[in-house]
Amino acid sequence: MKGKRKLIIIIAVVVVLLLGIGAGLFFFLMPEEEVVEGEEGQEQVVEVQEPEEEIEIPEPEVPLYLELKPFTTTIGREPRYAKITMQLKFGSEPPKAYMTIRIAQIKDAVIAVLQKTDSKEVERDGWVDRLKERIILRLNKIFPEEPEWEDPKPIRKVLFSELIVQ
């Protein structure tokens, strides 16, 4: 009998606690209401809504990509090979147009960067990010010293669609 009585008391306490928590959340999350006197002295309940913050969503940047056809090269002095398919992301159209007619120079620059890479570096963490940075630095040397566009960093990203190293 004592065991059943304790169980009933515990269940009652849990139910009361859950009801209290539920009521608290209901009143806490419920929108505020304001009582306003309407016509002829009648009270009206008006829901007060907090003003929503206006969030400006910037226009999406139209990405400009220049895709290179897949090519294969060596990495470092040891016989390691890399097959690469990549894209360059530009900030504006003029530098993309400038580089579009210089695909051979782009591939030559990427091959030069890869051949200067230590083949053991491929096994280290973060090497792809470092490779991308070096490629961007090398490709920026292809642009004229005084370009007709104002963007100081015309190549925004190097994106690998495929990078296979053997």
C-alpha positions in Angstrom: 0.0 0.0 0.0 2.8 2.4 0.9 4.5 1.8 -2.5 1.3 2.7 -4.4 0.7 5.8 -2.3 4.3 7.0 -3.1 3.8 6.3 -6.8 0.6 8.3 -6.9 2.2 11.2 -5.1 5.2 11.2 -7.5 2.9 11.1 -10.5 0.8 13.9 -9.1 3.9 16.1 -8.5 5.2 15.4 -12.1 1.8 16.3 -13.6 1.6 19.5 -11.6 5.2 20.4 -12.6 4.4 19.8 -16.3 1.2 21.8 -16.1 3.2 24.7 -14.5 5.9 24.6 -17.1 3.3 24.4 -19.9 1.4 27.4 -18.5 4.6 29.4 -18.1 5.7 28.7 -21.7 2.2 29.6 -22.9 2.1 33.0 -21.2 5.8 33.7 -22.0 5.4 32.9 -25.7 1.9 34.3 -26.2 1.8 37.6 -28.0 1.1 40.6 -25.8 -2.5 42.0 -25.7 -3.6 45.5 -24.9 -7.0 46.5 -23.6 -8.4 49.5 -25.3 -11.7 51.3 -24.7 -13.8 51.2 -27.8 -17.0 52.9 -28.8 -19.7 53.3 -26.1 -17.3 52.4 -23.3 -16.8 48.7 -24.4 -13.5 47.2 -23.8 -11.7 45.7 -26.8 -8.7 43.4 -26.7 -6.1 44.4 -29.3 -3.1 42.2 -30.0 0.1 44.1 -29.9 2.6 42.9 -32.4 6.2 43.8 -32.1 7.6 45.5 -35.3 9.5 43.0 -37.4 13.0 44.0 -38.2 13.5 44.7 -41.8 16.3 42.6 -43.1 17.9 43.7 -46.3 18.8 40.8 -48.5 21.6 41.8 -50.9 21.2 40.9 -54.5 22.8 37.6 -55.2 26.2 37.9 -56.9 26.1 36.4 -60.3 29.0 34.1 -60.3 31.3 34.2 -63.3 33.3 31.0 -63.9 35.9 30.0 -66.4 36.0 26.3 -66.7 39.2 24.6 -67.8 39.2 21.2 -69.6 40.8 18.4 -67.7 44.6 18.1 -67.9 47.2 15.9 -66.3 50.6 16.9 -65.0 53.3 15.8 -62.5 53.8 17.0 -59.0 57.2 17.7 -57.8 60.3 15.8 -58.9 59.0 12.3 -57.8 56.8 10.5 -60.2 53.4 11.6 -58.9 50.7 12.5 -61.3 47.7 14.8 -60.9 44.6 14.9 -63.1 42.8 18.2 -62.7 39.5 19.7 -63.7 39.1 23.2 -62.3 37.2 26.4 -62.6 38.2 30.0 -61.8 35.6 32.3 -60.2 35.9 36.0 -61.2 34.4 39.1 -59.6 33.6 40.8 -62.9 33.3 40.2 -66.6 36.4 42.1 -68.0 39.1 40.0 -66.2 37.2 36.8 -67.2 37.2 37.9 -70.8 40.9 38.7 -70.5 41.7 35.2 -69.2 39.4 33.4 -71.6 41.7 34.0 -74.5 44.7 33.0 -72.3 43.8 29.4 -71.4 47.3 28.1 -72.4 48.9 30.6 -70.0 46.6 29.5 -67.2 47.4 25.9 -67.7 51.1 26.6 -67.9 50.9 28.6 -64.6 49.0 25.8 -62.8 51.4 23.2 -64.1 54.3 25.3 -62.9 52.8 25.6 -59.4 52.2 21.9 -59.2 55.7 21.0 -60.4 57.2 23.2 -57.7 55.0 21.5 -55.1 56.8 19.0 -52.9 55.2 15.6 -53.6 55.3 14.9 -49.9 53.1 18.0 -49.2 50.2 16.2 -50.9 50.0 14.0 -47.8 49.7 16.9 -45.4 46.4 18.4 -44.2 45.2 21.6 -45.9 47.5 21.2 -48.9 44.6 21.8 -51.4 43.8 25.2 -49.8 47.5 26.1 -50.0 47.6 25.0 -53.6 44.6 27.1 -54.5 46.2 30.2 -52.9 49.5 29.6 -54.8 47.5 29.2 -58.1 45.7 32.4 -57.5 48.9 34.3 -56.8 50.5 32.8 -59.9 47.5 33.5 -62.2 47.3 37.2 -61.0 50.8 37.7 -62.6 49.1 37.0 -66.0 47.0 40.2 -65.7 48.4 43.5 -67.0 50.0 45.8 -64.5 47.4 48.5 -65.2 44.2 46.7 -66.1 41.2 48.5 -67.5 39.1 47.2 -64.5 39.3 48.4 -60.9 39.0 45.1 -59.1 42.4 44.5 -57.4 41.6 40.7 -56.9 39.8 39.6 -60.1 40.2 35.9 -59.4 38.0 35.2 -56.3 38.4 31.4 -56.1 39.9 28.3 -57.6 37.5 25.5 -57.6 38.5 21.9 -58.3 35.8 19.7 -59.9 38.3 16.9 -60.0 41.7 16.5 -58.4 43.2 13.0 -58.5 46.7 12.5 -57.3 48.6 9.2 -57.9 
